[in-house]
Structures are given as C-alpha cells and as structure tokens.
Amino acid sequence: MTQVSADWVLPVDGPPIEGGVVSWENGELTGVGPGRADRHYANAAIVPGFVNAHSHLEYAVYAGFGDGFAFGPWIATHVERKDRLGWDDMVAIARCGVIDSLGSGITTTADYSFSGAAAVAARELGLRATVYLEVFHADPAVARAQFEEKRERVQQTELVRIGISPHAPYTCTLAVYEWCFGLGIPVGTHLAESANENEWLVGGTGPLSALRPYLVPPTGRRAVPSIEAVLGPGLLCAHCVDLEAGEIALLAEHNVPVAHCPRSNALLGCGIAPVAELRAGGVRVGLGTDSPASTPSFDVFAEMRTAIMVARARERRADALLAADALRLATADAARVLQLDSQVGTLTPGKRADLTVVSLAGSPYHPVEDPAAAVVYGGSPERVLETIVDGQTRHRTEDNEWQEVRSTASAARRLMLAPPP
C-alpha cells in the first residue's frame, strides 16, 4: 500500500480534512481520512487530479497565431499554419501538451485531436485521456475515411480511450453526426462557440465565410437546432457560448454535457457562456482549458479563477460562483461530463488513484482559512508538487526530464512561424 499526506486533503465529495492521508494499492484508492504518512507534504493540499473537459494537446505551441483576429480568420490562420507540419511534428507538440497538463495537476483530459497524435503522447507519458479523433466534412463517407486513417495510427489502452469528434455544425452535416454515433464510441463536438458560427449556419454570412471551402452549406437554423436530432448525454459539447434561452432549455431537456472554457472564449472575443443558466437548468458543466491556440496555457488554476471572475461579472453577484464550485467544475463535475465519475474526479475509495499535491506555502492564502479558496486562488502550475495518475507519479517538481520534449516542440513551432516581412 502507498500513502501520501498533507496539511489538507480535499476529497471534493466531502468536507476538507485537516491533516489528512490518502492511501492506494494497485492504482485504486483504499483510504482517505485523518492521519500522517511517512511521505508528508507540509503547507500543501492534496486534491483529486484535475479533469480537463476540453483540450487540444496538439496545439500546445500554437500560442499567438492570429491573436486579435475575428473567429473565422483566426481559424483560417491556424489551418494554414497546421498544414506546415508532419506527423512527427504533431506528436512532438502533443507530448509538450501532455507534460504541460501533468505539470498543471491535470490527470484526465478530453482531447479533440486533429491527427491522433494526442493519443500517442498520452499513452507514452501516462495521462488519462479520451481522445476524440476529429472529422470535417459534409459527406459521411469522407468523414469515415478521415477517421479510419487516424484510427490506424493510435491504440486504445487502460488509460487512453478513443472517441470521435464531428468538429462542429458548420463543418459537419447532421448526417456525419449520425454516422459518428453509429460507431458506439465517445462523441464530442464544438457547439455555439461564437456568434460567427450562428451567422454562417443561419444565413451563410459573417467572418466564417473566409473558410467557405471547408464549411457545410448553411442549414437555415442556429447551431443547437441544427443538430437537435443527435443531442443527448453522449454528445460532449465544448463552449456553448452563443445560446438563446430556448437553446439552453433544449440542452437541458436532452441532458447534454458542456465543457466550459472561459479563457478561450474571452480571448477570442466569443463572449461569456451562460454557465449559471446552464447549471440552473440542470445541464452538466465541467471546466476545460482548451489550448494555447486560443488561450495562454493548460493552466487549470487560471481557468478556475477566470470561471469565477466571468461568472460574477455576468451575473453581477459575488456569490455567482464560489471557489469550492470552481474546484468541483475542474474535478467531480468535469468527470461527470466525461461519464468517468465512477473512476475519477473525487478522492473516494474504490476510484482510481489520481491526485494532485499543491503547495500553499508563501501564497497570500497561507496560513489557510478556506482550503478550497487557497487552492483555487493561490494555486498555479509552479505550485504543483506532484501529479499522480493511476497510482503512478507522472510529474514532480524536482524532476527535470522534459527538456528534450520542449526543445522538439519548439522546433515544430518554428516551422509554423510567419516568415519575416
């Protein structure tokens, strides 16, 4: 049996434990409660490993491309830059995304993968992941060919499961969505990320017109109604920003899970997702970091803080989202969104031993009054002392073994940089 203890343990499905110990054996949690282990972290908190409800590991070094562009031209810029990369480059970048995730305390991710490289990197480096292989087309036969080509490159393991992502209602027809569901594997999509999406789908206008060759014909309806026939608990929907009241009700009626990515939505100028309304309607919402293509990092602490700030700004209430709520969005709620809550998301005996140790020493929240607030407001990747996935340490602050991974990813980024004028 392995044990680790800290000044605080936050199981999330129960009250914080001051002076707590977590035990596991063969990758399964066996005990959580008061106590002290030989391996003790002073001035620190143990929390469930963070569950990232939406990422793109393959975009780990895409930061800054098209910053300030409208949504359509921004996507066009990334399509052009991405075309400069080969398979090995994509794997190199995905490895960087995995180590950055582990360094932020993320133990599980829901990754939308353009090439499949994310599955390779997650398997190699020990990140628990559902990897949704992306397809883009109006014709299910073409989507099938895209999926089969990517599926041949990757393998499913105990930690990595394979799904499929019909990219979005403006790049895939309803027929493609229906074909994806016929595979019987996890399905995820981008939905109502921006007003530009709805402009295109309703009238064939707006900034997305810059991507016309890649888009499906306008449906005459907004994004959510365009795919109403496939809405359900098995469709993970990232973003859900540009929603009308009736569409929120539709998502709730069909029990659709939503991945909320507040930093990405803000930096792309898409807006603030109506999280309070979604949650009040019974929609399952989990927190996602998206990727450095649209936000600075895989920093889940910054994501939690941003979720709090934008929720309070939108609702004009200081209690619109509390620190404990944000911690739950990034752990238990995100696990529910991914339908993995029987395995991860809380420190509960019988679940997998996925946990993160966060130093609180020297933060403005130490000595601790509210441990959830101390973790959420005072935490950062630099404060993640250890990340454990399935009982195995995958990141430790004193380790310095990732220099080659970062160097190779940086070389791939150079291939995408704009040529000098």
C-alpha positions as CSV (number, residue, x, y, z in Angstrom):
1,M,0.0,0.0,0.0
2,T,1.2,3.5,-0.8
3,Q,0.3,6.6,1.2
4,V,0.8,10.3,1.0
5,S,-0.4,13.0,3.4
6,A,-0.6,16.8,3.6
7,D,-1.8,19.5,5.9
8,W,-5.1,19.5,3.9
9,V,-6.9,16.9,1.9
10,L,-9.9,18.0,-0.2
11,P,-11.9,14.9,-1.3
12,V,-14.4,17.2,-3.1
13,D,-17.2,14.7,-2.3
14,G,-16.9,15.5,1.3
15,P,-15.6,18.2,3.7
16,P,-11.9,19.2,3.7
17,I,-9.7,17.1,6.1
18,E,-7.1,19.0,8.1
19,G,-4.1,16.7,8.5
20,G,-5.2,14.1,6.0
21,V,-3.7,11.0,4.4
22,V,-4.6,9.3,1.1
23,S,-3.9,5.6,0.6
24,W,-3.9,3.4,-2.5
25,E,-3.0,0.0,-3.8
26,N,-2.7,-1.3,-7.4
27,G,-3.8,2.1,-8.7
28,E,-7.0,2.1,-6.6
29,L,-7.8,4.4,-3.7
30,T,-8.2,2.4,-0.5
31,G,-8.5,5.1,2.2
32,V,-9.0,8.9,2.7
33,G,-9.1,10.4,6.2
34,P,-7.2,12.0,9.0
35,G,-3.6,10.8,9.5
36,R,0.0,11.3,8.5
37,A,2.2,9.2,6.2
38,D,5.9,8.9,6.0
39,R,5.6,10.8,2.8
40,H,4.1,14.1,4.0
41,Y,3.7,17.4,2.3
42,A,3.7,20.3,4.8
43,N,2.0,23.6,3.8
44,A,0.2,21.8,1.0
45,A,-3.1,20.4,-0.1
46,I,-4.0,17.1,-1.8
47,V,-6.9,17.4,-4.3
48,P,-8.4,15.0,-6.9
49,G,-6.4,15.0,-10.1
50,F,-7.9,17.8,-12.2
51,V,-10.1,16.6,-15.1
52,N,-9.8,18.8,-18.2
53,A,-13.2,18.7,-20.0
54,H,-11.7,20.1,-23.3
55,S,-8.2,20.3,-24.7
56,H,-6.2,20.2,-27.9
57,L,-2.8,18.8,-26.8
58,E,-1.6,19.0,-30.4
59,Y,-1.8,22.8,-30.2
60,A,0.5,23.2,-27.2
61,V,2.9,25.6,-29.1
62,Y,0.3,27.5,-31.3
63,A,0.2,30.5,-28.9
64,G,-0.3,33.9,-30.5
65,F,-1.2,32.8,-34.0
66,G,-4.0,35.2,-35.3
67,D,-4.3,37.0,-32.0
68,G,-7.0,39.7,-32.3
69,F,-8.5,38.2,-35.5
70,A,-12.2,37.6,-35.8
71,F,-13.2,34.0,-35.3
72,G,-13.3,33.0,-39.0
73,P,-9.9,34.5,-40.0
74,W,-8.4,33.2,-36.7
75,I,-9.4,29.6,-37.7
76,A,-8.1,30.2,-41.2
77,T,-4.7,31.2,-39.9
78,H,-4.4,28.1,-37.8
79,V,-5.4,25.8,-40.7
80,E,-2.7,27.4,-42.8
81,R,0.0,27.1,-40.1
82,K,-1.0,23.5,-39.2
83,D,-0.6,22.4,-42.9
84,R,3.2,23.1,-42.5
85,L,3.6,20.2,-40.0
86,G,4.2,16.5,-40.5
87,W,3.1,13.6,-38.2
88,D,6.3,13.6,-36.2
89,D,5.9,17.4,-35.5
90,M,2.3,16.8,-34.3
91,V,3.4,14.1,-31.9
92,A,6.2,16.3,-30.6
93,I,3.8,19.1,-29.9
94,A,1.3,16.7,-28.3
95,R,4.0,15.4,-25.9
96,C,4.6,19.0,-24.8
97,G,0.8,19.4,-24.3
98,V,0.8,16.3,-22.1
99,I,3.7,17.4,-19.9
100,D,2.2,20.8,-19.5
101,S,-1.1,19.2,-18.5
102,L,0.6,17.0,-15.9
103,G,2.6,20.0,-14.7
104,S,-0.7,21.8,-14.0
105,G,-2.0,18.8,-12.0
106,I,-4.3,17.5,-14.8
107,T,-4.6,13.7,-14.6
108,T,-7.5,13.3,-17.1
109,T,-8.3,15.1,-20.3
110,A,-10.9,15.1,-23.0
111,D,-8.9,15.9,-26.1
112,Y,-10.1,16.8,-29.6
113,S,-7.3,15.5,-31.8
114,F,-6.8,16.7,-35.4
115,S,-4.3,13.9,-36.2
116,G,-4.4,11.4,-33.4
117,A,-1.0,12.4,-32.1
118,A,-2.6,13.2,-28.7
119,A,-3.4,9.5,-28.2
120,V,0.2,8.6,-28.8
121,A,1.6,11.2,-26.5
122,A,-0.9,10.4,-23.7
123,R,-0.1,6.7,-23.9
124,E,3.6,7.3,-23.8
125,L,3.6,9.8,-20.9
126,G,0.8,8.4,-18.7
127,L,-2.0,10.9,-19.0
128,R,-5.5,9.5,-18.7
129,A,-7.3,10.7,-21.8
130,T,-10.4,10.3,-24.0
131,V,-9.1,11.3,-27.4
132,Y,-11.8,12.3,-29.9
133,L,-10.4,12.0,-33.4
134,E,-11.7,14.9,-35.4
135,V,-13.5,14.7,-38.8
136,F,-14.6,17.5,-41.0
137,H,-17.0,17.1,-44.0
138,A,-20.5,17.1,-45.3
139,D,-20.3,13.5,-46.6
140,P,-20.2,10.6,-44.0
141,A,-18.1,8.6,-46.5
142,V,-15.4,11.2,-46.4
143,A,-15.6,11.5,-42.6
144,R,-15.3,7.7,-42.3
145,A,-12.1,7.8,-44.4
146,Q,-10.7,10.5,-42.3
147,F,-11.5,8.6,-39.1
148,E,-10.1,5.3,-40.3
149,E,-6.8,6.9,-41.4
150,K,-6.4,8.5,-37.9
151,R,-7.6,5.4,-36.1
152,E,-4.9,3.2,-37.7
153,R,-2.2,5.4,-36.1
154,V,-3.4,5.1,-32.5
155,Q,-4.2,2.4,-29.9
156,Q,-6.6,2.2,-27.0
157,T,-5.2,1.3,-23.6
158,E,-6.4,1.2,-20.0
159,L,-5.6,5.0,-19.7
160,V,-6.4,6.1,-23.3
161,R,-9.8,5.5,-24.9
162,I,-10.6,6.6,-28.4
163,G,-13.7,8.6,-29.5
164,I,-14.7,10.7,-32.5
165,S,-15.3,14.4,-32.9
166,P,-17.5,15.7,-35.7
167,H,-15.8,19.1,-35.5
168,A,-18.8,21.5,-35.4
169,P,-22.2,22.1,-37.0
170,Y,-20.6,24.4,-39.5
171,T,-18.0,21.8,-40.7
172,C,-20.1,18.6,-40.4
173,T,-23.6,17.8,-41.6
174,L,-26.2,16.1,-39.4
175,A,-25.6,13.0,-41.5
176,V,-22.0,13.0,-40.4
177,Y,-23.0,13.4,-36.7
178,E,-25.4,10.5,-37.1
179,W,-22.7,8.3,-38.7
180,C,-20.3,9.1,-35.8
181,F,-22.9,8.0,-33.2
182,G,-23.2,4.7,-35.1
183,L,-19.7,3.8,-34.1
184,G,-20.7,3.3,-30.5
185,I,-17.7,5.3,-29.1
186,P,-17.5,8.6,-27.2
187,V,-18.6,11.6,-29.4
188,G,-17.6,15.2,-28.8
189,T,-18.1,18.4,-30.8
190,H,-17.6,22.2,-30.7
191,L,-21.0,23.9,-30.4
192,A,-22.2,27.5,-30.4
193,E,-18.7,28.7,-29.7
194,S,-19.3,32.1,-31.3
195,A,-21.9,34.3,-33.0
196,N,-19.9,33.8,-36.2
197,E,-21.0,30.2,-36.2
198,N,-24.7,31.0,-36.0
199,E,-24.3,33.8,-38.7
200,W,-23.0,31.2,-41.1
201,L,-25.5,28.5,-40.3
202,V,-28.5,30.8,-40.5
203,G,-27.6,32.9,-43.5
204,G,-24.2,32.0,-44.9
205,T,-22.7,35.3,-43.9
206,G,-20.1,36.6,-41.4
207,P,-16.4,36.1,-40.8
208,L,-16.6,32.3,-41.2
209,S,-17.1,33.0,-44.9
210,A,-13.3,33.1,-45.1
211,L,-13.4,29.3,-44.6
212,R,-16.1,28.7,-47.2
213,P,-14.3,25.7,-48.9
214,Y,-14.2,23.9,-45.5
215,L,-17.8,24.6,-44.4
216,V,-21.1,22.8,-44.9
217,P,-23.9,24.7,-46.6
218,P,-26.0,26.9,-44.2
219,T,-28.8,25.0,-42.5
220,G,-31.0,28.0,-42.1
221,R,-31.0,27.3,-38.3
222,R,-28.7,28.1,-35.5
223,A,-26.1,25.7,-34.2
224,V,-28.0,23.9,-31.5
225,P,-31.2,23.3,-33.5
226,S,-29.1,22.2,-36.5
227,I,-28.0,19.1,-34.6
228,E,-31.1,18.7,-32.3
229,A,-31.6,15.1,-33.6
230,V,-28.3,13.9,-32.0
231,L,-28.4,16.0,-28.8
232,G,-28.1,13.7,-25.8
233,P,-25.9,12.7,-22.8
234,G,-23.4,11.0,-25.1
235,L,-22.5,14.2,-27.0
236,L,-19.8,16.3,-25.2
237,C,-20.3,19.9,-26.3
238,A,-17.4,22.3,-25.9
239,H,-18.0,26.1,-25.4
240,C,-21.8,26.7,-25.8
241,V,-21.4,30.5,-25.6
242,D,-23.8,31.9,-28.1
243,L,-27.0,30.4,-26.8
244,E,-30.6,31.6,-26.7
245,A,-32.9,30.8,-23.8
246,G,-34.7,28.1,-25.8
247,E,-31.4,26.5,-26.7
248,I,-30.4,26.3,-23.0
249,A,-33.7,24.6,-22.4
250,L,-33.0,22.2,-25.3
251,L,-29.6,21.2,-23.9
252,A,-31.1,20.6,-20.5
253,E,-34.0,18.6,-21.9
254,H,-31.6,16.3,-23.7
255,N,-29.1,16.1,-20.8
256,V,-26.3,17.4,-22.9
257,P,-22.9,17.7,-21.1
258,V,-21.0,21.0,-21.7
259,A,-17.3,21.9,-21.4
260,H,-16.8,25.5,-20.3
261,C,-13.6,27.2,-21.5
262,P,-13.8,30.8,-20.2
263,R,-10.3,32.0,-21.0
264,S,-10.5,30.8,-24.6
265,N,-14.0,32.3,-25.1
266,A,-12.8,35.6,-23.7
267,L,-9.6,35.9,-25.7
268,L,-11.3,35.0,-28.9
269,G,-13.9,37.6,-28.3
270,C,-16.7,35.0,-28.3
271,G,-18.3,36.1,-25.1
272,I,-19.1,34.5,-21.7
273,A,-21.0,31.2,-21.6
274,P,-24.2,31.4,-19.6
275,V,-22.9,28.9,-17.0
276,A,-25.3,30.0,-14.2
277,E,-28.3,29.5,-16.5
278,L,-27.0,26.1,-17.8
279,R,-26.4,24.8,-14.3
280,A,-29.7,26.1,-13.0
281,G,-31.4,24.3,-15.9
282,G,-29.7,21.0,-14.8
283,V,-27.1,20.9,-17.5
284,R,-23.9,19.1,-16.5
285,V,-21.0,21.6,-16.9
286,G,-17.3,20.8,-16.5
287,L,-14.2,23.1,-16.9
288,G,-11.9,22.9,-19.8
289,T,-8.7,24.7,-20.7
290,D,-8.9,24.5,-24.5
291,S,-5.3,25.0,-25.7
292,P,-2.6,27.6,-26.3
293,A,-4.0,28.1,-29.8
294,S,-6.7,30.2,-28.1
295,T,-5.6,30.7,-24.5
296,P,-2.1,31.1,-23.0
297,S,-1.7,27.7,-21.4
298,F,-3.1,24.5,-19.9
299,D,-3.1,26.2,-16.5
300,V,-6.2,24.8,-14.8
301,F,-5.8,27.2,-11.8
302,A,-6.0,30.2,-14.1
303,E,-9.1,28.6,-15.7
304,M,-10.8,28.2,-12.4
305,R,-10.1,31.8,-11.4
306,T,-11.3,33.1,-14.8
307,A,-14.5,31.0,-14.5
308,I,-15.2,32.6,-11.2
309,M,-14.5,36.1,-12.4
310,V,-16.6,35.9,-15.6
311,A,-19.5,34.3,-13.8
312,R,-19.6,37.0,-11.2
313,A,-19.2,39.7,-13.9
314,R,-22.0,38.2,-16.0
315,E,-24.4,37.7,-13.0
316,R,-23.2,40.8,-11.1
317,R,-23.2,38.8,-7.9
318,A,-20.1,37.9,-5.8
319,D,-21.7,34.5,-5.0
320,A,-22.4,33.5,-8.6
321,L,-19.5,31.0,-8.5
322,L,-17.5,30.2,-5.4
323,A,-14.0,28.8,-5.1
324,A,-15.4,25.4,-4.0
325,D,-17.7,25.5,-7.0
326,A,-14.8,26.1,-9.4
327,L,-12.8,23.3,-7.8
328,R,-15.8,21.0,-8.4
329,L,-16.1,22.2,-12.0
330,A,-12.5,21.1,-12.6
331,T,-12.8,17.7,-10.8
332,A,-16.1,16.0,-9.9
333,D,-18.3,17.9,-12.4
334,A,-15.8,17.5,-15.3
335,A,-15.7,13.8,-14.5
336,R,-19.5,13.6,-14.7
337,V,-19.4,15.5,-18.1
338,L,-17.0,12.8,-19.4
339,Q,-19.0,10.0,-17.8
340,L,-15.9,9.0,-15.9
341,D,-17.2,9.9,-12.4
342,S,-17.2,6.3,-11.3
343,Q,-13.4,6.3,-11.8
344,V,-12.1,9.8,-11.2
345,G,-13.0,13.3,-10.0
346,T,-13.1,12.8,-6.2
347,L,-10.9,11.2,-3.6
348,T,-13.2,8.3,-2.9
349,P,-12.1,4.7,-2.0
350,G,-12.7,2.5,-5.0
351,K,-11.9,5.1,-7.6
352,R,-8.6,5.3,-9.4
353,A,-5.6,6.9,-7.6
354,D,-5.5,10.1,-9.5
355,L,-4.4,13.0,-7.2
356,T,-2.5,16.3,-7.2
357,V,-0.4,17.9,-4.5
358,V,-0.5,21.7,-4.4
359,S,1.9,23.8,-2.3
360,L,0.3,26.7,-0.4
361,A,3.4,27.9,1.2
362,G,4.1,31.6,0.6
363,S,0.8,32.2,-1.1
364,P,-1.5,35.0,0.1
365,Y,-3.9,32.3,1.3
366,H,-1.4,30.7,3.7
367,P,-1.9,30.1,6.7
368,V,-5.2,28.6,5.4
369,E,-8.6,29.7,6.3
370,D,-10.6,28.2,3.4
371,P,-8.6,25.4,1.8
372,A,-10.7,25.4,-1.4
373,A,-10.0,29.1,-1.8
374,A,-6.4,28.6,-1.1
375,V,-6.0,26.0,-3.8
376,V,-8.1,27.9,-6.4
377,Y,-6.9,31.4,-5.8
378,G,-3.4,30.6,-4.6
379,G,-2.5,27.7,-6.8
380,S,-0.5,27.6,-10.0
381,P,1.4,25.0,-12.1
382,E,4.6,26.2,-10.4
383,R,3.0,25.1,-7.1
384,V,2.1,21.6,-8.2
385,L,4.5,19.4,-6.2
386,E,3.3,16.1,-7.6
387,T,0.8,14.7,-10.0
388,I,-0.2,11.0,-9.7
389,V,-2.1,9.1,-12.3
390,D,-3.4,5.6,-11.6
391,G,-1.1,5.4,-8.6
392,Q,2.0,6.4,-10.6
393,T,3.9,9.7,-10.2
394,R,3.8,11.4,-13.6
395,H,5.1,14.8,-12.5
396,R,7.2,16.0,-9.6
397,T,8.6,19.5,-9.2
398,E,12.2,18.4,-8.6
399,D,12.3,16.3,-11.8
400,N,13.8,18.0,-14.8
401,E,13.4,15.4,-17.5
402,W,11.4,17.2,-20.1
403,Q,14.0,19.5,-21.7
404,E,14.1,17.4,-24.9
405,V,10.3,17.3,-25.2
406,R,10.1,21.1,-25.0
407,S,13.0,21.6,-27.4
408,T,11.5,19.3,-30.1
409,A,8.1,21.0,-29.7
410,S,9.8,24.4,-30.1
411,A,11.4,23.2,-33.3
412,A,8.0,22.3,-34.6
413,R,6.7,25.7,-33.7
414,R,9.4,27.4,-35.8
415,L,8.0,25.6,-38.9
416,M,4.7,27.5,-38.3
417,L,6.1,31.0,-37.6
418,A,5.2,33.6,-40.2
419,P,8.2,34.4,-42.5
420,P,9.8,37.8,-41.8
421,P,8.5,40.7,-43.9
